[in-house]
Amino acid sequence: MSLNPSQRSAVEHDTGPLLVLAGAGSGKTRVITHRIARLLERGVKPEAILAVSFTNKAAGEMAERMVKLVGRDTASRLVLSTFHSFGVRFLQEEKKALGYATKFAIFDQGDSVGLVREVLREIRRGTDARKLDAMAILSRISKWKNDFLSPDDVANAGKNTAHPDSEYDATAVEIYPRYESGLRAMCAVDFDDLVGVPVRILRKREDIRDKWRKRFRYLLIDEFQDTSRQQLELVRLLTNELGNLCVVGDDDQSIYAWRGADISNILDFDKHFKGAKVVKLEDNYRSKAPILEVANAAIAQSKEKRHGKVLRAARGPGDRVRLTALDDPEQESKFVAAEVRTLLDQRMRPADIAVLYRSNLQARLIEEELRAANVPYRLFGGTQVFDRKEVKDGAAYLRAIAFPRDEISLRRIMNYPARGIGDTTVERIERHAQAHDLSFADAFERIENVKDIPDAARRGAKALHSTLVKARKEFEQGRSLASAAQTLFKDVGLVAELQKAADGAASGERRVGNLNFLVSALDRYEKSERENKPALGNFLHRITTNSDSNAVDETGTDNRVTLSTLHGAKGLEFPYVFLIGVVEGQLPHSRTSDPKVTDATLADVEEERRLFYVGVTRAQDRLYITRYKRRMLRGKATLYTPSRFLDGLPEEFIEEYSRKIKTALDTSDIAEMGRLLLQRLSAS
C-alpha cells in the first residue's frame, strides 16, 4: 500500500514538532515506521532516533516492520522502546545520579503493594492494618508521584492534597515517606520511578540533559493521547533545541485517565511545543462505511474539546450496524452465542469474532452460553504467565540472587517451601535489624546473632542463605543462566513443592510447567543477548517491565472467540464484533455517569463516550450492538434505558435486528417430545 497524501505529509516533514492525529485504522504505525526510514535515508544515524510506544507488543511490531524496511542490522541500532524500558536504560547508565551504590531492583505492582502492606503493619498494629486496602493506598502514592509531589510536598499541602475526613488519604500521607525510604533501603525503584526519577535527574543535571538531547536528535512517540504528566515532561526534557519531536495519537481514543493519562497533552500539544505542524489521518483502512458512520456520529456529539476528525472508509460500503434489544442479560448472552454459532456454521473462523463489554462481570453469562454452544473462546487479558504464583515465586528466588538487598523477594521466599521460619521469627529479625541499624537482609544473613530464634528456624534460614550464596556464585561464574536457575529451583525444594499440589498430579505438573516457562524465557534471553554479556539482573528488569495491559497470554493467539473488556481491546481489530450491554449505568458506567453514585464529571462521561467509540471502531466487516431492557438487582427487576451514546446515530446505517431465542420449552417442543416418546414406546 502506497502512502496517501496525509501520510506522506507526516512522513516527509523535515524539522520541528509534528502532531499526527491518527484516526482509528488510519495506518499510524505505517507512518511512524516510514518516517523513521525516511530519516535514515536523509543520513540520520539509527542511534540518533528514539521511538517510544506504550506496550512491548507494539514496540516489537514496530521493530519487525523496521527490519522489513531497512534491514536487520540498521533496525537493531534504532532505539525502539516503551517509556518504562527507556527508564531502565536511562537509570542503568546514570546509576551514579540515581544514588544507589549497587544494582537496582524494579518493583512491580505486587512488590509495591507488599511494601505498603509492610509499612502499614509497622504503623497500624492488628486489625487496623488489615482493614485497609494496600492497593488503594498505593494508588494515592502513585497519583502523587505522577503529579510530581514528594512526601514533603504532600505533607505540607495538608487539606489541599488529602481530605481530612478520608482515612485512606491520611494513612497514605503517613506511609508515603516510609514507602520511599523502603525503596531506597532495598536499592529499588517502582514503576512510577522509571519515568519520574529520570525526569528528576534531567531537571537537576544540565550536563546529563545535554548528553541525552545530543544522543537522540529525533523523537517519535506513539499513542500520545495516553501519556501522563510525567511522560510529557520526560518527552519535553529529551526534545532538543530544534524540536525534532513527532507524536502520533488520537484524542478520540483517550480512555486511560484512571491510570494517569492526561488528554490535555495531545489537545494542547501546540502550547507545549510551539510552531507544531498538525497532520490529520482520516482515511480508515479497517472498517466498512456503516461502522464508521456510526462511530463518527457518536464521537461528534462529544461535549468536550477535541481535534475534529471524520473517518472515511477506504474499504467502501458493507452491512449495516445491527442493533438488538433483548429482555435481560440472560437473553442477551443467548442471542450472542446463537449468532456466533451461526457465523461459525457459515465457515467464519472463531478468531475473527470478538465480544466486547464494559465490565469483566458481563463475561460470565457469555462464557456459560458459549460453553453450552460448544464454541471455543479465550478471555483476553486474563492471568498472564509471569503473574502466576509459581512463576513469581521463581522470579523472587532469582531476584534474591541478583539483588541481595531486595527485602520483598527475601520475605516471599524465606519460608516457601516451609523451613520453620514463622511470623515470630520474622518479627525478631526485624527488631534485631532495627536495633543494630541493619537491613532486614543483613540481619537474616547473620541470623546466628539474633536472639530467641527457634533451632528449626535458625537451621532453615542458614540452609537457605547457604543455597543462595552457592547459587549466586554459579550465576556470577559464567554458568548458563537457565541451567543455574533450574538447579536453584530444585535445590531450594520449589519443584518438589509444586509437584505436591493438593488438587492433583495434573495441576502439579502444570505449575512445574509454568516454572519451566520462566527457565525457558531465561534461556531465550541468554541466547538473544549472547554478544552483550547477558546478566540475570537485566533479564529480571525485562520481565518486570514487560507488563502490557493487553498482551496475549502465553498460549499465543489461536482460533478462539475473543472475550474482552473495551479497555483491553484497544489496538485490536476483528471482522465481527459484538458490543454488548450498551445501556445507561453500564456504558456509560454508573460510576462515571450518576452523581448519586460518585462525583461524576463531564470529563468522566466523555471518556466513556470515547470508550464506546473505541469499541465500535474495532469492527472490520460487521458490528452488533446489543442492550437489555431489565436486569435483576438484589432480587428486584430494574429497568434500563438505552445508552445516551445510541442517540443521534444515522438511521440509514443501522438496522433493528432480532432472532428468536428460546428460554424454555414451548408447545412445539413439548409436542415433539411427546411424539418421540410415543414412537419409542410403539417400537418396544
N, C-alpha and C positions, 0 to 999 in steps of 0.2 A: 504494500500500500504506500503510495507516494504521499508526501506531506501536503495537507491542504493549505490555503493561503495564511490562515491564522496560525497554524502550527509552524509554518515556515518563518513567519514573522518572529515568533518566540525563539526558534532555533538560531536564527541569524542575527539576533540582537547583539550588538557589539559590547560596549562597556556601560556601567552604571546599573542601578537597581531595576529589576524587572519583576512584575507581578503577572503571573499567568493564571487567570481564572478559568479553571478546567471543569466544565460541567461533567456530570456523570457519564461515563462511557465515551469520553471525547478524546482519548488517547494521550493522557498526561504522561504516562511512563515513556511512551514513544518520544514525546517532546523532550523530556529530561535526557534520555539516552542519546538522542540525535544532537541535542545541544552540546553534550559532552564531546561527542565525536567531532562536531564542528569546531569546538575549541582546540581539540588535538590537531585537526587539520591546519589551524591557524598558527601552530607552533607552540601552544601552551603545553608545558610538561605535565604528564599524568599526575606526578606527585604534588602538583600545584592546584589540583582540583579536589574539593571535598563535597561529596553528595550525601545528604542525610535523609533517611526515611524513618518511619516510626516503628517498623517491625523488622525483625531479622528475615522474615519471609520476603518482605518487599525488597530489602537490600539484596537478598540472594537472587531474586528475579531480575533486579537491575543488573547485577553482576553477570548473569547468564546472557542478558541481551548485549551487554558491552563486549563480551567475548566474541559474539557473532559479528558485531560492528567493527571492532578494532583489533581483534586477535587476543589470544590469552595472555601473551607477555605484556602488552600495553595495558590491558584491563587489570592485570594483577597489581599494577603500580598505582592505580587510582585508589583513593580512599573513599570507599562506599560503606556507609556506617549507619547505625542508629544513634540517637542522642546519647543513650546510656553507654553504648560500646565506645563512642568517641570519648566520653568522660573517663572510661577506664584507660584508654590510650593516653589521654592528657595527664591523668594523675600518675600513671606509671612513669611517664617522662619527667614530670615535675614533682616527684616524691619529696624532694627537699623542701619545696614550698608547701607541700601538704603537711610537713612537720612530723611524719612518722619515721622512726629510726629503722623500722623493719618493713617487710612486705605488708600490704594492707589486704584485709578481707572485705568482701562485699556481702552485706546482709540483705537477703531477700525479705519479702513481706513477713513470712513466717518467723524468721530470725528477729526482725524488728518487733513483732508482736511479743515474742518471747522475752526480749529485753524489757519492754514496757511492763510486762507481767512481773518480771523480777523486781523492778524498781517499785512497782505498785505494792508488792508484798513487803518491801522494806518500809514503806511509809504508811501503809494501811494494814495492820495485822488482822488475821482472822477473816470473818465474814465480810468485813468492809472491803477487803481486797477482792474477794471472789464475786461480789455482786456487780462490780463494774466491768464493762466490756473493754478489754485492752485494745481491740481494733478501733473502737470509737475514739479512744484517747489518741492512738497513733494517727488517726485521720486528722485530728486537730493539729497535731505537731507537724504533719506533712503540709497542711494548708499554710501554717505559719512559715515554714521553710520556703514554700513556693512564693510567699509574699515578702520574702527577704527579711523576716522578723526573727531576730536572735532571741534566746531565752531572756536576756536582759530587756530587750525591746518589749516583749510580751508582758513581762512582769511590771515594767514601768508604765505600760499603756493602761493598765487597770481596766476600768469599765469600758474603755474604747475597744478593747480586744476580747475580753472574757465577760460573759454575762454573770453578774453576781449571784443570780438565782440558779445557775447551772452547776451542778456538782461535777459534771464531766469537764466543763471549761476550767473550773477552779483546780481540779485534780491534774488536768493536762498542763496547766501553768506550773504546778509544783513539780511534775515529772520531767518536763522538757529539759531543764539543765542537767538533771541526773541522767537522763537518756543520752544526752550529748557526751557527758563525762564517761558513761559506759562504753560508747562507741570508741572514744579516744583511748580508753584503758585497754581495749581489745584490738587496737590498731585496725578499726573497721570503719566503713562508710556504708550508709544506706542508699536506696535508690535515688532519693531526692538529692543526696550529696553528689551523685555522679554528674549532676548538672550544676547544682548550687555551689559546690566547692570550686570547680573550675571558674565559675563566674566571679567568686570572691577573689581568687588568685589573679585573674585577668584584670579586675578592677584595681587591685592593690599594686600589682607589679607591672610597670610600664615596659620594662625590658622583656618580660615574658609575653606580654600582649603584642609587642612589635615583632617578636620572633614568630609567633603563630600567624600573625597577619601577613608576614612576608612569605611564610611557607605556603599558605593557601591563598592563591591570587583570585580564585573563583569559587564561590559557594553556591550550591544548589540545595534547596530544602523542599522536600515533598510533603504533602498533606499539611500545609502551613496553617490551615484553619484549626488544627488540633494542638498547636503549640501553646505552652503555658507562659506565664510572665518570665519565669526563669529561663526557659528555652529561647524566648525572644531576646532576652538580654545577652545570652551566650552568642546568639547569631550576631547581634549588634556589635559585640566586643571583638568578634572574629572577622568582621567585614572590614576590608582595607579602605584606604583613602579614596580609591576610585569607585567604591560602592558596587563592586562586581558581585552582586547578590541576585540570584534568580530564585524566586519562591513560586511554588505551584500549589494550588489548593482551590477549594470551593466552599465559600461561606454557607451555601445551602446544605452542605453535608457536615456542618459542625454539630456534633452530637455528644461531646465528651466533657461538657462543663463540670460535671460531677467529679471528674478526676483531674481538674485543674486547667483544662483547655480554655483559652480566652479568645472568643470570636473577634474581639476588637483588634487583635493582632493583624488579622487579614483585612478587616474593614478599614482600619486606619493605617494601612501599610505606607501610603504616600506621606503620612505625617512622620512616621518613624524613619523613613528613607526618602529624603527629598528628591524630587525630579524623577520619580519612578515612572517607567513606561508600563502601561497596562494592556495586556492582550487577552481577549476572551475566546475560549474554545467552546463553541456551541453545537458543532456537528457531532451527533451521537452515533456511534458505530455499534451499539449494543442492542438497543430495543426497537421494536416496531412502533409505528407512529401513534396508535391509540394509547399505548402505555405512556409515551412521552407527553401527549396532550393532557392526560390526567395529571402527570407529575408537574407540568408547567402550571396548570390551573391551580393546583393545591399550593405550590410554593409562592405563587404570585399574590396570594391572599395574606402573606406574612405581614404582620403589623410592625415588625422591627426593620431597622435599616439593613439593607442588603445590596450587594452588587447585582444589578438586574441582568439576568441571562434568560434566554429562551432556547431550549434544546430543540434541535432539528434532526429528524430521523433519516439517517443515511440509508437505512435498510428498507424504507418505504412502508406501505400500509400493511395491516395484519388484522388478527382477531380483535374484536372489541373487548374491553376490560369487563370481566364477568363479576357482577355484584350480586351477592346472595345473602338473604336474610333468613336465619334459622330460629327455631323456637328458643333453644338454650344451648349452652356449650356442649352438652352431650350430643345433640343433633348436629351441631357444627362439626364435631370431630368425626361423626359417622359420615357426614357429607364429604369431608376432605378425604377420608380413607376410601370411600366408594369412588370418588373422582380420580384419585391416584390409581386405584385398581384398574379403572377404565383406561387411563393413559398407558399403563403397563400392558394391558391387553392389546393396545394399539401399537405395540412394539416400541414404546418410548423407554429409554433407559432410566432406572431408578435414580442414577446420579444426576440426571437432568432436571430433577424435581426438588423443590425446597418448600418447607412450611416455616413461615416466619411469624414471630409473636413478640409482644412487648415484655412479657414476664415468663421466666422459666416454668412457673406453675402451670401455664397453659399447655405445656408439652405433655403432661401426664395423660390426659384423655386421648390426645392424638396418638401417643405411644400405644395405649391399650387397643385402640381401633386398628392401628397398622399391624400390630401383632395378630389380632383376630383375622385380618385380611391377608395374613402371610406376606406382608410387604417388608423387605429389609430396610432398615433405617439406621442412621447414626445421629447422636446428639452432638452437634458441633460445639466445640469449646468446653467439652467435658473434662474430666480429670486427665491432665497431661502426664506422660510417663515420669517426668522429672518432679512432679508434685506427689507421686505416690510415696507412702510412708517408707517402704523398704529402700527406695532409691534415695530419699532424703536422709535416711539413716546411714546408708553407704557414703553419701556425699559428706555427711558430718564427720565420719571417720577420716575421710581424705582431707577435709579442712583442718581437722585436728593435727594432721601431719604437716600440711603446708603452712598453717597459721597457728603456731603453738599457743598464742595468747587469745585465741578465739574461745571465749568462755561459753558462749551459747552452744557451740558444737560440742565442747567437752561435757557440758551438763547433759546434753542429749544422749551421749554415748556411754557415759561413765557407769551406768547401771543397766545398759541394754547391749547384749543379753545380761541377765541378772548376775551381779557379782557381790551381792550383800551390802551394797552401798545405798543405804536408805536415806530418807529425808533428814533424820537426826544427824547422820554423818556429814551430809552436805552443809547443814547449819553450823556444825562445829568447824568445818573447813572454812566457811565464810567468816566466822568470828575470829579464827586464827589469822586469816588474811588481813582483816581489818585492824586487828591489834598489832600486827607486825608490819603494816604498810606493804603488803604483798598483793599481787594479783591473785585471783582465785586459782588460775592455772599453776602459778608458782607454789602456792600452798598445797595444792593437790600433788604436785611433783614431789614435795618434801613432806609427805603425809606422816612420816615417822616422827616429825616434830609436833604433830597435832595431838593434843591430849584427848583422852577418853574416847578413842576410836575403837570399836569392837575389832577383835582379831580377824574375823572373816572379812570385814570391810577393808581393813588395812592390807590383807593379802590380796584382795580383789583389786584394790587401787594400784598396788605395786606391780601386779601382773599386767594390768592394762598399761601402765606407764612404760614398763619394760618392752611390751609388744610395740607400742607406739615409737619408742626410741629405735628399736630394731628396724621397724618399717621405714622410719624417716631416713635412716642410713641407706636402705635399699633404694629408695626413691632418689636420693641425692648422688648415689654412686653409679648412675648410668644404666641401671636395670630398666627393662621395658616397663613403662608406667602401668600399662594394663596388667602385665604379669604380676607386678608388685602389688597392685590393688587386689587382684584375685587372691593372692597369698594372704594379704592383710585380712580380707573378709572371712577367710577360713580360720586364720589364727585367732581372731577375736570371737569366734563362735557365731558370727552373723549368719552364715549359710546354714549351719545346723539348726539355729533358732528358727529360721524361716521354713525349713523342711518339717518342723514340728507343728505346722499350722493346725489350729484347733478345728478348722472347718474342712479338713480332709487333705489327702495327699495331692490331689489335683491343684488345690488352692496353694499349697506349699510350693509346688513346682512352678506355678505361675509367678509367685512372688520371687522365687530364686531367679526365674527368667527375667523379671523386671530389674533385679540387681545386676544380672549379667548384661542387660542393656546398657547400664552405666559403664561397665567394663568395656563393652564394645565401643561405646561412644568415646571413651578414653583412648582406645586403640586407634580409632579413625582419626581423632585429633592428633595423636602422635605421628601417624603416617603423613598427615597433611602438613605438619609443621616440622618435618624432619630436618629441613635445611635451616630452620630458625631456632634450633635447640628447644624442643618442647619442654614446658615446665608445668608441673602439677598445678601451681597457683594460677597460671594463665588459663588452664582448662577450666578450673572452678569459676574463674571470673566469667568465662564464656557461657557456661551453662546457667549461671546465676542471672546474667543479663539477657539470656535468650528466653524472654517471658512474653512472647506475642499473645495479645489478648484473643486473637482469632486464629492461632496456629492450629494446623491439622494435628490430630493425635498421632501416636507412634505407629499406628497401622497404616498411615498414609491415606490418600484419597482412594475411594473404591466405589463400587457400583451399588450404593445405597441412597435412599432418600435422605436428604439433609433436613434436620430439625434445628432451628437456631433462633436465638433472640435477634431482634433488629440490630442491636449494638454489635453482636458477634458476626452479623452477615455483611457488615460494611467491607467493601473491597471484593465481594464475591458476585457472581452472576450465574443465572440458571435459565434455561429455556422456559420452564414452567414454575411459577411462584404462586403460593397460597399465602396471602397476608390475612391473618385471622384475628378475631376479637377487636374489630375496629368500631368500638363503642366508647361513649363518654365514661370516664372512670378507668378505662383500660388503655386507650390510646386516643387522647392524652390520658396519662395515668392520673389517678386521683391525687397522688402526692404532689403533682405539679399543677393541677387544674382546679382543685377545690380548696378555697381559702379556709373552709371549716376544718379541713384535714391538716393543712400545712400553711406556712407563709408563702403561698404560691404567688409568683410574679408573672408579668407578661413574658419576660425572658424565658421562664421555665416552660410556659405553654408553647412558645415559638420554637424552642428546641425540640419539643415533642412533634411539632409540625415538620421540622427538618427530619426527624426520625421516620415519620410516615413517608416523606419524600425519598429517603434512602431505601426504604422497603419497596416502594413502587419501582424505583429505577434498578432494582436487582433483576427484574424480569426481562427476558430477551424476546420471547415469542408470545406468551400468554400469561395474563395476570388474573388471578381470582382474588377478590376482596370479600371477606365474609364477616358477618356480625350476628349477634344473637339478641333476642328481644327480652329475655328474662333469665335470671340466674338465682339459684338458691343460696342465700347468705344467712348463716345462723338459723337455719330452719325455716326461713321466710323467703317467699318468691319476691325478688326485687326486679323491677322493670329497668331496662337500659335503653337509652336513646342512641341513635346513630352518632358516630363521632362528628364533631364540627368540621373535621378535615374532609368529610364527604360532601359538604355544602359547596355549591357552585361549580361542580365538575361538569365538563361538557357532555351533554346527554347523547350527542351523536357518536361518541366514542365509548359508550357504556351500554351494556345490556343487562337487564334483570334476568338472572339465571337461576334455575332451580332443578332439582331432581327428586324423585320420590325416595324418601328414606324410611325404611321400616324400623320401628322401635319395638314392636310386639307382634304377636301372631294376629293377622287379620282374618276375616271369614274365609277367604280363599285358601289361606294356609291351613286352617282347621279342616276345611272340606277335603283338601288334598291329602292331609294326614289320615283322615277317615277313610278315604278311598284306598290308600296304600295298605292300611291295616286290614280292611275287608279283603283286599286282594291276597294278602299273606294268609289270612285265615282260610280262605277258599282253597288256596294251594295246599294247605296242610290237611 
